[in-house]
Amino acid sequence: MSHEHPLLSRLGATVRALRAGKRWSRRDLADRAGISERFLADVESGTANPSILRLDALATALGVSLATLLAAAPAPPRHVALLGLRGAGKSSVGAVLAGRLARAFVELDERVESATGLELGEIFQVHGEAYYREAERTALAENLAGPASVLAVGGGIVTDPESFAMLKGGARTVWLRARPEDHWTRVIAQGDTRPMADNERAFADLRRILAEREPLYRQADLVVDTSGCAVDDVVATVERQLADTVGTGG
């Protein structure tokens, strides 16, 4: 039976972050803890409810006490993550919001590029999406384990169940919603049409992708419209909604 509970999601994020800090693969940790790789995947995605003995085995393998592992799990998210397709305003809103909250602003894709030594286009062309998603998961875990930040994530992160579960467990998530026309206009203004270059049906594809991902984006803690709004107005709305719910997590 699978479980979807905030405590289990945060526990999964904690385990993933500790594992990433040691540069271990999932198989490495599973072998050290004496559990199956499949079960560890369920723990890290927040869908498993491990016994105390299994938690103790994980804590021992990770080099922390059981109390430390459990104490880390219920802590409120310290990060704010901005979701949405390219052109939603994540970079512009995120930079200003980070300044207001006195936090670092992090572009997750820039962390992926730094870690791999490749630009995003090269990653997809040379290694493919699976390689990118794994690098994205590692970069995300490392960031969530670090100081509080405002994090702009790639538009497709919501389609990776493991990364999305980790993100929801370790950050307050905000979907910056915009109309397809606004996404398109902003992307063109940035001179970036990836991954829809050389596609005559690019705008139709954008509408389709947005429609397909909307149910996932709606799982965010907050939804803020950006269409027709100035950056400062969007930032003010995000900041106000964060304060009106459970706070920004310090």
C-alpha positions in Angstrom: 0.0 0.0 0.0 1.4 3.4 -0.9 1.2 6.4 1.4 1.1 10.1 0.6 1.8 12.0 3.7 3.9 15.2 4.2 6.0 13.5 6.9 6.9 10.7 4.6 7.6 13.1 1.7 10.0 15.1 4.0 11.6 11.9 5.2 12.2 10.9 1.6 13.7 14.3 0.8 16.0 14.0 3.9 17.2 10.5 2.9 17.8 11.6 -0.7 19.7 14.7 0.4 21.9 12.8 2.8 22.6 10.2 0.1 23.4 12.9 -2.5 25.8 14.5 0.0 27.8 11.3 0.1 27.7 11.0 -3.7 26.2 7.5 -3.4 23.9 5.9 -6.0 20.6 4.5 -4.7 22.1 1.0 -5.1 25.1 2.1 -2.9 22.8 3.1 0.0 20.5 0.1 -0.4 23.4 -2.3 -0.2 24.8 -0.5 2.9 21.4 -0.5 4.6 20.6 -4.1 3.7 17.3 -3.1 2.0 16.1 -3.5 -1.6 16.8 -0.7 -4.1 13.1 -0.8 -5.0 12.1 -0.1 -1.4 14.6 2.7 -1.0 13.1 4.3 -4.2 9.7 4.2 -2.5 11.2 5.7 0.7 12.8 8.6 -1.2 9.7 9.3 -3.2 7.6 9.5 0.0 5.4 6.5 -0.9 6.8 4.0 1.7 6.1 3.9 5.4 9.3 2.2 6.7 9.5 0.4 10.0 11.7 1.6 12.8 14.2 -1.1 12.1 14.6 -0.1 8.5 14.9 3.6 9.5 17.6 2.6 11.9 19.4 0.7 9.1 19.2 3.7 6.9 20.4 6.1 9.6 23.4 3.8 10.4 24.3 3.5 6.7 24.1 7.3 6.3 26.2 7.9 9.4 23.6 9.7 11.4 21.5 8.8 14.4 18.0 7.6 14.1 16.9 10.7 16.1 18.7 12.9 13.7 17.1 11.3 10.7 13.6 11.6 12.2 14.2 15.1 13.5 15.2 16.3 10.1 12.0 15.0 8.5 9.3 17.1 10.1 11.1 20.4 9.8 9.1 22.9 7.7 10.5 23.5 4.2 13.2 26.2 4.1 13.1 26.7 0.3 10.6 28.3 -2.0 10.4 26.6 -5.5 8.9 28.3 -8.5 7.3 26.0 -11.1 6.0 26.6 -14.6 6.9 26.3 -18.3 9.6 28.6 -19.8 8.2 32.1 -20.0 6.3 31.8 -16.7 8.6 34.4 -15.1 10.5 32.1 -12.8 13.9 33.8 -13.3 12.7 37.4 -13.1 10.3 36.8 -10.2 12.7 34.5 -8.4 15.6 37.0 -8.4 13.4 39.7 -6.9 11.7 37.4 -4.4 15.0 36.1 -3.2 16.1 39.6 -2.5 12.9 40.3 -0.5 13.4 37.1 1.5 17.1 37.6 2.0 17.9 34.2 0.4 20.1 33.0 -2.5 18.4 32.7 -5.8 19.2 29.4 -7.6 18.5 28.3 -11.1 18.4 24.5 -10.9 19.3 24.1 -14.6 22.5 26.2 -14.0 23.4 23.8 -11.2 22.9 20.9 -13.6 25.1 22.6 -16.3 27.8 23.3 -13.7 27.8 19.7 -12.4 27.9 18.1 -15.8 30.1 20.7 -17.6 27.6 20.8 -20.4 24.9 23.2 -21.6 21.4 21.9 -21.5 21.1 21.5 -25.2 24.3 19.4 -25.2 23.0 17.3 -22.4 19.9 16.4 -24.3 21.7 15.9 -27.6 24.6 13.8 -26.3 23.1 11.9 -23.4 19.4 12.2 -23.6 16.6 13.1 -21.2 17.2 10.2 -18.7 20.7 11.5 -18.1 19.4 15.0 -17.6 16.7 13.9 -15.1 19.3 12.0 -13.0 21.6 15.0 -13.0 18.5 17.2 -12.1 17.6 14.9 -9.2 21.1 15.1 -7.8 21.3 18.9 -8.1 17.9 19.2 -6.5 18.8 17.0 -3.5 22.0 18.9 -3.0 20.2 22.3 -3.1 17.5 21.1 -0.7 20.2 20.0 1.8 21.8 23.4 1.7 20.9 26.9 2.9 17.4 28.3 2.4 16.9 29.5 -1.2 14.4 30.6 -3.8 14.7 27.9 -6.5 13.6 28.2 -10.1 13.2 24.6 -11.5 12.8 23.3 -15.0 9.4 23.2 -16.5 9.4 19.4 -16.9 10.5 18.5 -13.3 6.8 17.8 -12.5 6.9 14.9 -14.9 9.6 13.1 -12.9 7.7 11.6 -9.9 10.8 11.2 -7.8 12.1 14.7 -8.3 8.6 16.2 -7.9 8.0 14.3 -4.6 11.4 15.4 -3.3 10.6 19.0 -4.3 7.2 19.0 -2.6 8.7 17.6 0.5 11.6 20.0 0.8 10.1 23.3 -0.5 7.1 25.5 -0.6 6.1 25.2 -4.3 4.6 28.0 -6.3 3.1 27.6 -9.8 3.6 30.8 -11.8 0.6 30.4 -14.1 0.4 32.2 -17.4 -1.6 31.9 -20.6 0.0 30.1 -23.6 0.3 33.4 -25.5 2.3 34.9 -22.6 4.6 31.9 -22.4 5.2 32.1 -26.2 5.8 35.9 -26.3 8.3 35.8 -23.4 10.2 32.8 -24.7 10.5 34.5 -28.1 11.7 37.7 -26.5 14.4 35.7 -24.7 15.5 34.2 -28.0 15.0 30.7 -26.8 12.6 28.3 -28.4 14.1 25.1 -27.0 12.8 22.3 -27.1 10.5 23.4 -30.0 13.0 24.7 -32.5 12.4 23.9 -36.1 8.9 22.8 -35.4 6.1 24.5 -37.4 3.6 23.5 -34.8 5.6 25.0 -32.0 2.8 27.1 -30.5 0.4 24.2 -30.7 2.9 22.0 -29.0 3.3 24.6 -26.2 -0.4 24.6 -25.6 -0.5 20.8 -25.5 2.4 20.6 -23.1 0.8 23.2 -20.8 -2.5 21.4 -20.9 -0.8 18.0 -20.1 1.2 19.4 -17.2 -1.5 21.6 -15.7 -2.8 18.9 -13.3 0.7 18.5 -12.0 1.4 22.2 -11.7 -1.9 22.5 -9.7 -0.4 20.3 -7.0 1.8 23.3 -6.0 1.2 24.8 -2.6 0.4 28.1 -4.2 -0.8 29.2 -7.6 -0.1 32.8 -8.8 -1.1 34.3 -12.1 1.6 36.2 -14.0 -0.3 37.1 -17.2 -0.6 40.9 -17.5 1.2 41.5 -14.2 4.4 43.4 -13.5 7.2 41.4 -11.9 7.0 43.5 -8.6 3.2 42.8 -8.4 3.7 39.0 -8.9 6.5 39.0 -6.2 4.2 40.9 -3.8 1.5 38.4 -4.4 3.8 35.4 -3.8 5.3 37.0 -0.7 1.8 37.7 0.7 0.5 34.2 0.0 3.5 32.6 1.6 3.0 34.7 4.7 -0.8 34.0 4.8 -0.3 30.2 4.8 2.4 28.6 6.9 5.2 31.1 6.5 8.3 31.0 4.4 10.1 28.4 6.6 12.9 30.8 7.7 
